[in-house]
Amino acid sequence: MLILDQGIRDKIIDTEGSIVVSASAGSGKTTIMVSKIAKVLSETKNHKTVAALTFTNKATSEIKRKAIKANIEKQIIVLTNDSFVENEIIRPFIKDAYGTDYENDFVISYNDRVNSWDQALHKLENEKKLVTYFDNNKNFKFELAKKIIESSQACQEYIMFKYKILFLDEYQDSDVDMHNLFIYMKDTLGLDLFIVGDKKQAIYLWRGAQENIFSLLEDNIENRFELTHNFRSHFEIVNYSNLIHDIDNFNRSYVATENRVLVCSTNNQIDSIVRLIEEGIVDISKSITIISNINDDAKMCSDALNERGFNFVFIPKTPLDDGCVNGDILRAIGSFILDTNFYIYDLLDILGLESTNRIQKKLGEILSPLKNYLPLPESKTKNDIKESVTIILNKFNEEFLFEIDETEINLFLDAVSNPYFESAFVKKSELHKVMTVFSAKGLEFNQIISFSSYYSRSNQMNNHYVCVTRAEEKVIMLESSAKEYSKKINRIIFENDISIENNIFTEIDHI
């Protein structure tokens, strides 16, 4: 395969110092990060190592798997951002920075919210709780970590002694306090940063991610690269995405010939989807995913198609998907309980735990009793089992050093005790699914069908990018007869003086 940006990939590997990599969807960002880790460690002759940090345990597991595949023999630290600052900065050095009144055996309490720094610090000192702010744009944990590292000479020396580079994944989801900490570690402690992300995939601004986070790096890091080659999607889909989201990388010389992107005007969405299938415009023998960005809309779409004789599985957005720090862990535990084809080693993989006989046995002993309470019998409510489930998950926390709190346990019970959410935990072999864009992020599907009405506002365009770039072979966007979506695309084509011969989408008046 000809990789269009191979020269850039080579430069990323060879360039020393701090680096920012803008990595478009499907561009193999984890692979390039692991390749860079391997290069750095092969050249590091002293005791130092690197840390690879990301937002979810699922992502840490992917990094670990690729690191093993790359035969990286030297130990690397792979953690979530939260786990890193908590276990490498806050717990070991809080007493050094703030005195012996502050214990390091505090609990994380995301359901305990405060308004100010002083209130949060008071909770930490007097109640041994690390809390969070009501304001999602402020992050007490990272604010505290920065103040500790600024105040503690021992903490500074520890970080500088141990680490050579921090690899920071999915940086578009970072907030200002996270950014300030990492830049401090670069500028003051001398650590290099390898930052990778994609501003077009910033769909979590509502939970505190900083919208202009990459612009904050412009004065700090000179080495900047962009990966554009998409290993997932057909080039017509990539070019269509660039037309809307990244016009500088739009290929004007490419002429679309295969109708990989279709925009269809419709008066009835379900009728149109049926006709797309019946007329072979989408291939029923391959995977089809309908992205309908509101849970209730997705459920109605799935039900309506199944009434027509199809088999579309509705994959709901669960209570664990809205900013739950340990959401990936709890979703995996839910699958272990509810899915008979989800095994203990699947759970170990997602949790990032070592797959030894001892750990397998211990994990099974602790979590298997959950199957005595779930699925929830009709005669019981979630409150009937809450105490028993809490005891089990607290044992899990204690044994494996996770920090699932009371709020997250409630969200977990809301999700696993409601049959509505069952399909989010039980893997289905069916090719055809309906889900939201939040459920689809990070996944890939052969054919995508979505609805332009979800992307009418400018603040929804990152969702549009995530939706389109899930597709491997075909994207179909259904729009109302007013054709506002088509008009918007054609306006971009006109304003950028793009020849109609190079138009990389096809309009179909009515399906």
Stockholm file with secondary structure:
# STOCKHOLM 1.0

chainA/1-511         MLILDQGIRDKIIDTEGSIVVSASAGSGKTTIMVSKIAKVLSETKNHKTVAALTFTNKATSEIKRKAIKANIEKQIIVLTNDSFVENEIIRPFIKDAYGTDYENDFVISYNDRVNSWDQALHKLENEKKLVTYFDNNKNFKFELAKKIIESSQACQEYIMFKYKILFLDEYQDSDVDMHNLFIYMKDTLGLDLFIVGDKKQAIYLWRGAQENIFSLLEDNIENRFELTHNFRSHFEIVNYSNLIHDIDNFNRSYVATENRVLVCSTNNQIDSIVRLIEEGIVDISKSITIISNINDDAKMCSDALNERGFNFVFIPKTPLDDGCVNGDILRAIGSFILDTNFYIYDLLDILGLESTNRIQKKLGEILSPLKNYLPLPESKTKNDIKESVTIILNKFNEEFLFEIDETEINLFLDAVSNPYFESAFVKKSELHKVMTVFSAKGLEFNQIISFSSYYSRSNQMNNHYVCVTRAEEKVIMLESSAKEYSKKINRIIFENDISIENNIFTEIDHI
#=GR chainA/1-511 SS CCCTTHHHHHHHHHCCSCEEEEECTTSCHHHHHHHHHHHHHHHCCSSCEEEEEESCHHHHHHHHHHHHHTTCCSCCEEEEHHHHHIIIIIHHHHHHHHCTTSCSCCEEEEEEEESSHHHHHHHHHHTCEEEEESSTTCCHHHHHHHHHHHHCHHHHHHHHHHEEEEEECCGGGCCHHHHHHHHHHHHTTCCEEEEEECGGGCCCGGGTCCTTTTGGGTTTCCEEEEECCCSSSCHHHHHHHHHHHCGGGCCTTCCCCSCCEEEEECSCHHHHHHHHHHTTSSCTTSCEEEECSSHHHHHHHHHHHHHTTCCCEEECCCGGGSSCTTHHHHHHHHHHHHCTTCCHHHHHHHHTCCCCHHHHHHHHHHHGGGGGTCSCCTTCCHHHHHHHHHHHHHHHHHHHTCCCCHHHHHHHHHHHTCGGGHHHHSCCCCSEEEECHHHHTTCCEEEEEEEGGGGCSGGGHHHHHHHHTTEEEEEEEEECTTCHHHHHHHHHHHHTTCCGGGCCCEEESCC
#=GC SS_cons         CCCTTHHHHHHHHHCCSCEEEEECTTSCHHHHHHHHHHHHHHHCCSSCEEEEEESCHHHHHHHHHHHHHTTCCSCCEEEEHHHHHIIIIIHHHHHHHHCTTSCSCCEEEEEEEESSHHHHHHHHHHTCEEEEESSTTCCHHHHHHHHHHHHCHHHHHHHHHHEEEEEECCGGGCCHHHHHHHHHHHHTTCCEEEEEECGGGCCCGGGTCCTTTTGGGTTTCCEEEEECCCSSSCHHHHHHHHHHHCGGGCCTTCCCCSCCEEEEECSCHHHHHHHHHHTTSSCTTSCEEEECSSHHHHHHHHHHHHHTTCCCEEECCCGGGSSCTTHHHHHHHHHHHHCTTCCHHHHHHHHTCCCCHHHHHHHHHHHGGGGGTCSCCTTCCHHHHHHHHHHHHHHHHHHHTCCCCHHHHHHHHHHHTCGGGHHHHSCCCCSEEEECHHHHTTCCEEEEEEEGGGGCSGGGHHHHHHHHTTEEEEEEEEECTTCHHHHHHHHHHHHTTCCGGGCCCEEESCC
//
